[in-house]
């Protein structure tokens, strides 16, 4: 016996509503816009592990601007973005800012290999599959970068790869850079590209 038409209509409506909610989340409509913050998202929300398996937190970086990039070795845009993040990490004012990577790779050795191949020197943590960050921080796609203010609150969210060697991007998110004559993010990026 076939279910009543009314029941099918309600079920189809529920599936459609759920699909629209998921689509909006993936497109970032219910998340803060690029550059915007969000209530309840705090630096302390991320609980990941170091590459040697010890529990790690971003809490020790409170008091600095913290740029957290979520990435995976299988993610092509993530790999392309790494060189510009490395430039940014070398030129931030170390007493005022830090760049941190968080790998979603289940295989930490694979992630380590990518970091070595890309000559990445900024600290990286491991969060296999986004278990600690996806729900707590609202990370929905890779790469995604969260910028935290010194007080630990979210200052901005950037979904998708960006050229972090663009000085305008650092200025937009108020990422403090070291003032070294003749050394700029753009020059650092050119140097890395060979």
C-alpha positions in Angstrom: 0.0 0.0 0.0 1.4 3.4 -1.0 1.9 6.1 1.7 -0.7 8.9 1.6 0.2 11.9 -0.7 0.2 14.3 2.3 3.0 12.3 4.0 5.1 12.3 0.9 4.6 16.0 0.5 5.8 16.7 4.1 8.8 14.4 3.7 9.8 16.1 0.4 9.4 19.5 2.0 11.6 18.5 4.9 14.3 17.1 2.6 14.2 20.3 0.5 14.5 22.5 3.6 17.4 20.5 4.9 19.1 20.7 1.5 18.7 24.5 1.4 20.1 24.8 4.9 23.1 22.6 3.9 23.6 24.6 0.7 23.5 27.9 2.6 26.1 26.6 5.1 28.4 25.4 2.3 28.1 28.8 0.6 28.8 30.5 3.9 25.5 32.3 4.2 25.0 31.5 7.8 28.6 32.1 8.7 30.3 35.4 9.1 31.1 37.0 5.8 34.7 37.3 4.8 36.2 39.7 7.4 33.3 39.4 9.8 33.3 37.8 13.2 30.8 35.5 14.9 29.5 35.3 18.4 30.7 32.3 20.4 33.7 31.5 18.3 36.8 31.8 20.4 40.4 30.9 20.1 40.0 28.4 23.0 37.4 26.4 20.9 40.1 24.5 18.9 41.4 21.4 20.6 43.8 19.6 18.2 46.9 17.5 18.6 50.5 18.2 17.8 52.1 16.1 15.0 53.6 13.8 17.7 50.1 13.2 19.2 50.1 15.4 22.2 47.0 17.5 23.0 47.4 21.1 21.7 45.4 24.3 22.0 45.6 27.8 20.6 45.1 29.3 24.1 48.9 29.9 24.6 48.7 32.4 21.7 46.0 34.6 23.4 47.4 38.1 23.4 48.4 37.9 19.7 46.6 38.1 16.4 46.4 34.5 15.4 45.9 33.4 11.8 44.7 29.8 11.7 44.7 28.0 8.3 42.9 24.7 7.9 44.3 22.6 5.1 44.9 19.0 3.9 47.6 17.5 1.7 44.9 16.2 -0.8 43.6 19.8 -1.2 45.1 21.4 -4.3 44.1 25.0 -3.4 45.6 24.4 0.1 48.9 23.4 -1.4 48.9 26.4 -3.7 48.2 28.7 -0.7 51.0 27.4 1.5 53.9 29.6 0.0 52.0 32.8 0.7 51.1 31.7 4.2 54.8 30.9 4.8 55.7 34.5 3.6 53.1 35.9 6.0 54.5 33.8 8.9 58.0 35.1 8.2 56.9 38.7 8.2 54.4 39.0 11.0 55.6 40.8 14.1 56.4 37.8 16.3 55.5 39.5 19.6 52.1 40.5 18.1 51.0 37.8 15.7 51.4 34.1 14.7 50.4 31.9 11.8 49.3 28.4 12.6 48.3 25.6 10.3 45.8 22.8 11.1 46.0 19.7 9.0 42.8 17.7 8.4 44.9 14.7 7.1 44.3 11.4 8.9 47.9 10.4 7.9 50.2 12.8 9.8 53.2 11.5 7.9 51.6 12.6 4.6 51.0 16.0 6.1 54.6 16.2 7.4 55.9 15.4 3.9 53.9 18.2 2.3 55.2 20.7 5.0 58.8 19.6 4.3 58.4 19.8 0.5 56.8 23.3 0.8 59.5 24.4 3.3 56.8 25.4 5.8 58.3 26.7 9.1 55.2 28.0 10.8 53.7 25.7 13.6 51.1 23.1 12.5 48.7 21.0 14.4 46.7 17.9 13.4 42.9 17.6 13.5 42.1 14.5 11.4 38.9 15.0 9.4 38.2 18.2 11.3 36.8 16.4 14.3 37.8 19.2 16.7 37.3 22.2 14.5 34.4 21.6 12.1 31.6 21.8 14.7 33.3 24.1 17.2 34.6 26.7 14.7 32.2 26.2 11.8 34.9 25.1 9.3 33.0 23.8 6.3 35.5 23.7 3.4 39.2 23.6 2.8 41.2 25.8 2.8 39.7 28.0 5.4 41.4 30.6 7.4 40.3 32.1 10.7 41.8 35.3 12.1 41.5 35.8 15.8 42.0 39.1 17.7 44.5 39.3 20.6 41.5 38.9 23.0 40.8 35.5 21.4 37.6 36.5 19.5 37.1 35.9 15.8 38.0 38.9 13.7 37.5 37.2 10.3 36.9 34.1 8.3 38.2 33.5 4.8 36.9 30.5 2.8 39.0 29.4 -0.1 42.6 30.1 -1.0 44.0 33.6 -0.9 47.4 35.2 -1.7 48.5 36.0 1.9 51.5 37.8 0.4 49.1 40.6 -0.6 49.8 43.5 1.9 46.1 44.6 1.5 44.9 41.3 2.9 47.2 41.7 6.0 45.9 45.3 6.4 42.3 44.3 6.0 42.6 41.8 8.9 44.9 44.0 10.9 47.6 41.4 11.0 50.7 43.2 12.5 53.7 42.9 10.3 57.3 43.5 11.2 58.6 46.8 9.9 61.8 45.8 8.1 63.1 48.3 5.5 63.0 46.8 2.0 61.3 43.5 3.1 57.7 43.1 2.0 55.2 40.4 1.7 55.3 40.7 -2.1 59.1 40.4 -2.2 58.9 37.4 0.1 56.4 35.7 -2.3 58.5 36.4 -5.4 61.5 34.9 -3.5 59.5 31.7 -2.7 58.3 31.3 -6.3 61.9 31.4 -7.5 
